[in-house]
Amino acid sequence: MNFNLKKKNVFISGGSHGIGLACAKLFAEYGANIITFSRDKKKIKNAKKILSNYKVRNLVEEGDILDPLFPQHFAKKTLKQFKKIDILIHNVGGGGRWGNEDLFKTNDKVWDEVYEKNNRGVIIFSKYFLPSMVKNNWGRVIAIGSICGIEARKEDRIWFNAAKSAQHAIIKSFSHKHAFTKKNITFNSISPGPILIRNTGWDFEKKKNPKKFKNFINSNIPVNMIGVPEDVAKLCLFLASNNSNYINGSNIVIDGGVTNAI
């Protein structure tokens, strides 16, 4: 299958770890230029080292999506250096474990922070990069959502469900704007289920209680294994190519069969 991504400019928010880094590596392997950012200096250094193995351009900087000035500043710098963005992957997110399980013991600010964490980049980076896609008559916008945006479990944080649902709604709304879609720009979401990412939630659970972790997989994931970042990255690669021309406004679940949604 031909992906035709050589020299395409790919902007990945939060591309130094987990799903974002897996996307950066895979797209670079296919010859795409990579632009990304992270709050973690060590992860930035590691991402730069990995990307240096590919014959592509890259820009990896330190920054926080919750910084009032950073997203606009970095978007402008990106356009100055690369002129256009062809593929925009909204990967920054989180907040699934923020706050307290007890709603009434959680500060109201958590609601705002989790919404901003998951949706501020979707709004700002789309605003800055869509014009170049329109001008170039081609583009791909992909948001990494969550199954928590389409289903709610008793253990979920309400603010995270709300933020991810909003993210899906934003992408869905974009997908109906003819000013963009008539220019061969598509908008899709991916909703991962449990994904094992080093030094994050599921990895901690596995290390803390391997037996309990294994029992969870056997009881809750029909395919009897947990996902890895590369599973999501491969789907991103397909959606970012011309092989997916007729896929627009979709939310694709990749969870091993965890959800009950149809």
LOSEMAR-172835 format. One record per residue (C-alpha): x, y, z; residue in three letters. Coordinates in steps of 0.001 Angstrom, whole numbers, plus 524288, in hexadecimal, padded with zeros to 5 digits. Example, Ala and Ser with C-alpha at 12.3 -4.5 7.8 and 13.67 -1.06 7.14 Angstrom:
<sites>
8300C7EE6C81E78ALA;835667FBDC81BE4SER;
</sites>
This chain:
<sites>
800008000080000MET;8054D80D477FBF8ASN;803CE817F980633PHE;809D28233F7FE5EASN;80EAB82A6B80A66LEU;81C6782DED8062CLYS;81F7083C2580982LYS;811EE83E4E80F40LYS;8123B8470881B47ASN;80C268404382705VAL;80909847CB83366PHE;806FB83F1283F44ILE;8036D8454C84C2ASER;80A7083E118570DGLY;812E58359984E5CGLY;81DF483216857A7SER;81791826B985E9CHIS;80D8A81C0085D1AGLY;8043281CF58519CILE;809E7829EB84D27GLY;817C2824AD84C5ELEU;8131F81842845A9ALA;80C97820E183B65CYS;818C582944839E8ALA;8216781D6A83792LYS;81817816E982E16LEU;8158F8230F82603PHE;824228262E825A3ALA;8268A8185D820DBGLU;81DD781B9381545TYR;825598281B8127BGLY;81CBD83250818F7ALA;8222E83E2A82008ASN;81E9A83E7982E78ILE;81AF684A1483703ILE;8178B847E384539THR;8192D84CA185331PHE;81991847B686123SER;81AA184CCB86F06ARG;8254E842FC87268ASP;8334B8468786EB7LYS;8382B8387786FA6LYS;82D6D833B7866B1LYS;8305283EB985D37ILE;83E9883ABB85CCFLYS;83AC182C9D85A75ASN;8312F8303384FAFALA;83B7083861848C4LYS;8451482D2184996LYS;83B31823A1843C8ILE;8372982CCC838CDLEU;8456282F6583558SER;845DB8216783030ASN;83CC0825258250DTYR;83FB382DCE8196FLYS;834D98375681C8AVAL;833BB844EE82210ARG;82F1D8463C82FFCASN;82BE98508A83A0BLEU;82A5F84C2884821VAL;828D28566F852ACGLU;8254C857E8860ECGLU;817A085CC786374GLY;80B0185AC686ADAASP;7FD9685B1886487ILE;7F86C861B1870E9LEU;8022286CDA86FA4ASP;7F9E58789586B34PRO;8043C87CF686163LEU;80AFA8709385CB3PHE;8015386AA5852D9PRO;800328770284AC2GLN;80EC1879A084B87HIS;8125A86BEF8473APHE;8083286BAF83C6EALA;80DBA87847836C1LYS;81BAF87336837CALYS;817A9866A583109THR;8118786DD6825A3LEU;81D58876B28247DLYS;8268386B0B8233EGLN;81E0E8614981BE1PHE;8148186A65814C2LYS;8094F860A5815CBLYS;804208550181D64ILE;7FE928498E815C5ASP;7FAC88408F820F3ILE;7F6788450C82E5CLEU;7F5C283B0483947ILE;7EFD883FB7845FFHIS;7F608836A184FD3ASN;7F7A883EBC85C30VAL;7ED9C83B0686642GLY;7EBC08355E873A5GLY;7E4CE8376D8805DGLY;7DEFD829F6881ABGLY;7E46E828EE88F61ARG;7E41E8374B8932FTRP;7DBEE83BD489E97GLY;7D568833168A87DASN;7CC66827948A676GLU;7C2C282F318AEC5ASP;7BCFB839D78A62FLEU;7BA89842B38B1C0PHE;7C8A1842058B637LYS;7CDD38468F8A91ATHR;7D0E2854CB8A68AASN;7C8AA85AA789B9FASP;7D52E85F00894DDLYS;7D7F2850CB8916BVAL;7CC7C85100887FDTRP;7D24F85CA7880D1ASP;7E03385767880EBGLU;7DC6C84A1687B83VAL;7D4208505D870E9TYR;7DF5D8596686D2DGLU;7E93A84E4786D77LYS;7E15C8465F863B6ASN;7DB5F850DF85B1FASN;7E39385D4085B26ARG;7ED04857BA8512CGLY;7E1E6852C8848A6VAL;7DC9486093847FFILE;7E90786897846DBILE;7F12B85FDC83DF1PHE;7E5A185DAD834DBSER;7E3ED86C54833F9LYS;7F21986E5C83022TYR;7F463862B082734PHE;7E796860D281FE5LEU;7E9E186CBB81712PRO;7F6358667581176SER;7EEAD859DA80EFFMET;7E4218617C807E5VAL;7EE63868677FFC4LYS;7F51485B7D7FCB2ASN;7E80A854F17F97BASN;7EAEE8497180273TRP;7EBE684652810DEGLY;7E95983CE981BDBARG;7E4FE84002829B4VAL;7E4EF834E483391ILE;7E1A6835BA84207ALA;7E5DB82B5684BAAILE;7D9D282A4A85433GLY;7D5E081F7785D70SER;7CB698154A85F62ILE;7C81A81D9186B50CYS;7C29E82777861BFGLY;7B85C81DEE85CDCILE;7B591815C6868FDGLU;7B5F28188D8777CALA;7B9D980E96881B8ARG;7B7538100B8903FLYS;7C5E1811E9892E6GLU;7C79B81CC3888CCASP;7C9FF82AEA88C73ARG;7BE3C832858878AILE;7C66183E1B882DBTRP;7CEB28352187A70PHE;7C2BC82EE987416ASN;7BD7083C7F8716EALA;7CA338419086BAEALA;7CBE7835F58629DLYS;7BDB18368985E47SER;7BFD1844D385AE9ALA;7CBE98416485323GLN;7C444837AD84AEBHIS;7B99E841DB848D9ALA;7C35584C1984438ILE;7C95F842EC83A3BILE;7BBEE83E64835BCLYS;7B7A884C70833D3SER;7C3E284F9782BF3PHE;7C10D843EA82333SER;7B46384A5181E9BHIS;7BA7C8575581ABFLYS;7BA7E8576B80BEFHIS;7C4858625B80B96ALA;7CE3D8581581008PHE;7C90484B3C80AE7THR;7C7CD8503A7FCF7LYS;7D66B852C07FDD0LYS;7D9418445080069ASN;7DAF98464180F05ILE;7D58A83B9E817BATHR;7D31983B7982657PHE;7D2D082F1082E70ASN;7D46D82A8783C6ASER;7DA9C81E5D84209ILE;7D5BF8192784F0BSER;7DFCA8103C8556FPRO;7DC1B8075886094GLY;7E65E8023686A16PRO;7F3E68052486489ILE;800538013886B99LEU;8093680D2086B78ILE;815ED80CD1872E4ARG;815C78140B87FEEASN;807508173487F69THR;7FAD8811AD88534GLY;7F9EF803E787FACTRP;80887801C7880B0ASP;807DC805A988F0DPHE;7FC7B7FC558913DGLU;803F87F12E88ADDLYS;80FF87F36D8933BLYS;808217F54C89FB1LYS;800267E8E689E9CASN;8036C7E032892E3PRO;7F9527D5E989696LYS;7EE4C7DFD7897CFLYS;7F28C7E61488B04PHE;7F2357D902883F1LYS;7E4DA7D5EA88996ASN;7DFCD7E312884EDPHE;7E42B7E01D8770CILE;7DE447D28B8772BASN;7D16E7D78787CA5SER;7CFC67E4428752EASN;7D7177E3E286835ILE;7D1597D9C285ED3PRO;7DDF77D86C856F8VAL;7E5407D521863A9ASN;7EFE97DF2E86226MET;7F1B07ED94864D4ILE;7F4637F730859E2GLY;801487FE058574BVAL;803D480B9C8518BPRO;807C8805CB8446DGLU;7FA058005F842B9ASP;7F4A480E31842C1VAL;7FFCF813B783A9FALA;7FD0D80A1F82F93LYS;7EEF580E8882F0FLEU;7F37881CC482EDACYS;7FC55819848236FLEU;7F100813EC81BB4PHE;7E7DF81F4981EBALEU;7F285828E981AEEALA;7F43B822F780D6ASER;7EC808237E800E1ASN;7E7FB815AB803D6ASN;7DDF981BBD80D08SER;7D80C825D2803D0ASN;7CA118218D806A1TYR;7CB928211C8155DILE;7C70F82DFF81B33ASN;7C02283120827E0GLY;7C2B3823A882D5ASER;7C69581FCC83B0BASN;7CDF8812FC83A2DILE;7CED380ACD84678VAL;7DB4B80306848B3ILE;7D9AE7FBD58557AASP;7DA2D7ED248536CGLY;7CB717EC96854FCGLY;7CA497F30E86260VAL;7BEFB7FC3385F53THR;7B0D37F8A985D34ASN;7AE4E803D6853B8ALA;7AA64800C0845D5ILE;
</sites>
